[in-house]
Amino acid sequence: MTEIDYYELLEISKDAQKGEIKKAYRKMAMKYHPDKNPDNPEAEEKFKAVNEAYQVLSDDEKRNIYDRYGKAGLEGHGQGGGGFSGGFDDLSSIFEEMFGGGFGGGSSSRRQRKTYNYNLDIAVDVKLEFNEAVFGCKKDIKYKYKTACKPCKGTGAKDGKLETCQTCGGQGQVHMRQGFMTFAQTCPNCQGTGQAVKSSCTSCNGKGYDEVEDKFSVDIPEGVNDGMRIRVSNKGNIAPDGSRGDLYLQVSVKEDSHFVRHDDDIYLEAPIFFTQVALGATIKIPGLRGELELEIPAGAKDKQQFTFRGEGVKSVQGYGKGNLVVQIKIEYPKSLTEEQTELLEKLQESFGIESKPHESTFESMFDKVKSWFK
């Protein structure tokens, strides 16, 4: 599933100021508000997404995390997504604009959109080994980016000439009636620009762009995790005016055969022989950064966990290190020699009644069960 880009959703640039963000948010909130789009589940979902985008981009800390790591980086920072709880300090003015004569169409409401038909931001999958994600690394990235076709200036139209959109008559909007109400929505043919392609450009076959292969090296920060997104500025597609989008690296991390990662914590299973549990023992275990000593108390339970604080993964967001959690797994001999059997029998006899706890537990139960059949 493609992740919605907050900036694209609000139709703003990556360097937009807070005033621009708020203005764009109010515009999109009015456009997709459920009261303005009754019985339209798609508009309701867009309204939730717009609200979510504003909550993130209007908060400096959340915006910084999102810009670098995407939505995955916001997990654990109060970003549940899809709520209606934020950004409505001026809700009354939004309703006033929405229902106070804000249904006009015409050229004055035409959206000024890009004339090229591709997004500036692009995404590339990057596969990392377990240790590369934990400790960071340098990666060589090979990818393709788009640059606007010069003959058509990115429009996809022959000689860059566009004509008035026949679907909306150049208004950028189409109208529909529902009962006694009339609603306006963005023209699906021209995407609100009011202009459309008549004849396709022969140089790019109407695509509006050429593709260029490129490669570069990037430093992967310590602590990235599977599903995170890393932004590399000015490595995306190029618009006709020379402005360039960003490249997003979609991180995929391979699993390790022994270590299991959950957020910034690392889990490790340690096999322990039953005599070590009976007597207690100190064993060496592998940590992420070297050997560690695990003290196993006598009488430890199977699947009992022991925590080494600060021995996990360094937080990519700068919040310290996670923990290493070791879970023991008690193992028993698969077969016994005659000598071992004899020794164990002698050991069991040496404990006396203590070696047969079932006898004292079940003694009264035998009498109880017999009484049921008298």
N, C-alpha and C positions, 0 to 999 in steps of 0.2 A: 504494500500500500504506500503511495507517494505521500510524503509529509508535506502539509501545507506550509508555505513560507509566510511568516507573519508580515514581512514587508510587502510582498506581492499582494497579500490579502487586503492590506490597507492602502495599496497602491502608492507607496512612498519609497524614497531612496534609503539606502543604508545609513546615510549621514543626516537623516531628518532630525530636526530639533523637536523638543517636547511640544511646542506650539503647533507644529505641523502634524505631529502624531495625533494630538487631540482633535484637531480640525478634521483630519482624515477619518478618525474613529467615529466622530459624530455624523459625518456624511454617510459612512457605511452602515452605522447603526440605524439611521433613519431609513436607508434603502432596504435593509433586510428585517426590520422590526416585525414581529409576528402580527401586530395589529394592522400593519400595512400590507401584510401578505398572509391573509387568513387561509387556513387549510393548505399551507405550502410547507411541507416538511423540509425541503431543501433550503428554503429561505431561513427557516428556524435554525437549522444546523449552521448556516453561514453566520447568522446573528450571534450564536454561541461562540463560533470561532473568532469573529471580530472582537467580541468582548474579551476572549482569552488573549488575543494578540495585543490588545491595548493594555491589559494587566501586566504583561511582560515588558513591552517596549516602553511603557511609561515609568518603569522602575529601573533605575540605573544599574543596580546589582544584577537583577534578573536579565536585563538586556545584554549586559556584558557576557554573562554565562551563555545565553542563547546564541549570541553572535559567534562565539567560539566553538560551542559544542552542540548546538541545536536543542530540541526539546528534551532529549535524553539527559543532557547536562542539568536540567532543571528539576529532575526527580529528587525528592527529599527537601525541596526548598519552597514548599507550600504551593506548588503549581499543580493543581488537580486537573485543570482544563475543563472548559465547557460550562462554567458557572455564570450566574448573572450578578455576582456580588460586587464587582468592582467597576469603577469608571463612570458611575452615574450620578456624580455630584450635581450635574446640570441637567438632570432628567426632565425637569419641567420645561426647560427651554427647548429640548429635543422634541417633546410632544407638541410644543407650541409651533415649532417650525414644521413638524410633520403634518399637523392637522389645521394649521392656520394659513392655508393657501399654498401649501408646498406641493400641489399636484400638477403644477404647470408643466407643459412639454416645451416644444419649440427649440430653436437653435441656441437660446441662451443657456439651456441646461445640457448642451452637448458636451460630452466628455472629451477632453484633450488627451488622447492616448498616443502611444508610439505608433509609427507607421510600419515598423518592421515586425515580422511575424514570428519571432522567437524570443525566449526568455534570456536575459543576460546571465543569470546564475545557472551553474551546472553542477552536477554531482558525479563523483567517481568512487567506486567501491575500492577499499583498501583492506587487504587481508593481512593480519598480523599474527605472528606466533605468540604464544602465551607470555613468554618472557619479554618480548618486544613491547607488548602493551603495558606490562608491569613496570618496566624500567625505562621505557622510551627508546627511540631509535631514530635513525635517518633512513628515509625511504625514497627511492627513485619512482617518480610518478610519470607514466606515459598516458596521454589522453588526446582527445580532439576537441577543439573549440570552434565556434562559428564566428565568422566575420562577415559584415554586410557585403552583399554583391554590389560592386561599384556601378555597373550599368543601370541597375534599377534602384540603387540607394536603399536596398534592404526591403523594398516594398513587395517584390515578387511580380511587379507589373512591368510591362514593356516600356523601356525608356523612363521608368519611374513615374509614369502617368496613371493616376487613379481617377475614377469617375464617381459621380454621385451614386451612393448605394441605392439600388432599386427597391430593396426590402423596406427601408425606413424613409426613403425620399430625402436622404441627407440629414435627417434630424438626429440620428444616433440613438433613437428610441422607437419602440413600437408600443402600441396601446392595446389594451384588451378590456372588455367590459365584464363586470361580474355583478349581476343585479343592476342597481342604479348607480354603482360606482365604476369609475374608469381608472385603471392602473397603468402606469408606464414602466417598462423594463428595457434594459439595454438591448439594442439590436443584436441578434445572434449572428448576423451575417458580417457586419462591419465592426463588431465589438465596441460600438459607441462612437466611432470616429466619423461616421457619415459618409465615408468613402470606401470604395471597393475596387478590386482588380477587374479590368475588362479583358485585357490580353496579357498572357503570362510572359515573363522575361525569358528570352531564349538562352541567355547566358547561364542562368541558374535553374532553368526549367520551372520557374515560378516559386522556388523555395525561398528566395530572398537572401540567401547566404551561401558562402563557400566554407568548407571545412579545412582546418589546418591541424596537422599533427604537431605535438609539442611534448617536451619532457623537462622535468626539473626535480630537484631534491628538496625534501621538506623534513623538518625535525618534528617527530611525533613526541608529544610531551609524556612524561612519566605518569602512569596511572589511568590512561584512557581505558575505556571498557567497551565491550561489544554493544553495538547500536548507537554509539555516540557519533557526533558529527563535528568535524574540524573545519573551520573556515580559513581559506587561503585567499587573501585579498588580491583583487586585480588579476585573477587568472581565469576568469570566466569568458563568456562570449563578448564580442565587441559590437557596439551599436554603430549606425552610420555616422554619428557625430564624433566617434572615437572613444566615447565613454565605455568602460568595461565593467562587467559584473564580477562576481566572486566564484571561486571554485570550492565546493564542499566535499570533503573526504568522508565517506560513509564507512565507519570502522566496523570490521568483522574480525573477531578474535577466535583463534583455534583453541580447543580445549586441551588441557594438559592431562597426561595419563595418571598423575598422582594428586596434584593440587586441584582443588575446586574453588572457584572464585564466586563470591556473592557480594556485590558492591565492592567495598574496599577490604572485606574480610576474606581470609583464605582458610580453607578446611583441608585437613589431612587425616587419613585413617592410618593408625599404627597397629599392626598385628602384634599381639602379646601372648606368650605361652602361658598356660594355666598355672604353672609353678611360679612364674614371675608375679602373677596376681596374688597367689597364696602367700608368698614370702615378701612381696614388695620389691621394687627394683628401680634402678636409674638407668635410662637408656638414652642414646644419642639419636636425634631425629633431624632430618633436613629442614631447614627454614629457607625462606626466600633469599636471605643474605648470608647463609652459612649454617654451621651445626649449632643445634640447641640441645640442652639436656632436659629430659622429661622425667620427673620423679613420680613413680607410680606407687601409691600407698598400698599396703597389704589390704586385701579385701575389696579392691576396686571393682566396680561393676562393668559388665559388658556394655559398650556404647557410651561409657562415661566420657565426658569432655573436659579438656584442660585448655585454658586460654593463656596465650602469650600476648600480652598487650603491646601494641605498637610494632608488631612483627608482620603486619599485613601490608597492603598496598598503600602507597602514598596517594592521598586524595588529589585528583587532578584540579580540584577547585581550591586547593590550599587549606584544607581543614585537618591537617595532621595525617597520621597513618591508621589503617585499620588493624585488626587483630589476626593472629594465627590461632585457629581452633583445632586442637588435636583430639580425635575421637578414637578410643582404643577398641580393638576387636579381639576378644579372647579366643585363642585357638587351642585345640586339644589334639593329642596324638591320634593319628589315623590307625595305628596298629601298635601292639605291645609285644615285647618278647616275654618269654616265661619268667625271666629274672625281674623284668619291670612289673609284671603282673603280681609276682610274689611280694615285691617291695611295696606296691600300692596296697595290697591286702593287709600287710603288716602295719602300714601307716594308718589304714582305716581302723583296724582293731585297736590301735594305740589311743584312738580318740574315744573309745567306748561308746556309750549311748549318744554322745554328741555327733557321732558319725551317721546316726540313723534318726534324723529329726522327724521323719515321716511317722515313726512308731508312736511317739508321744502325741503327735497331731491327730492321727487317725484312730487311736485307741478308743476314744469315747464315741467316735462316729460309727464304728462297727456296731456297738451296742444300740445306738440310735436307729440305724438302718434296720437291724434285726427286729426291733420293736414295732416297725411299720407293718410287719407281716404276721404278727401274733393274732 
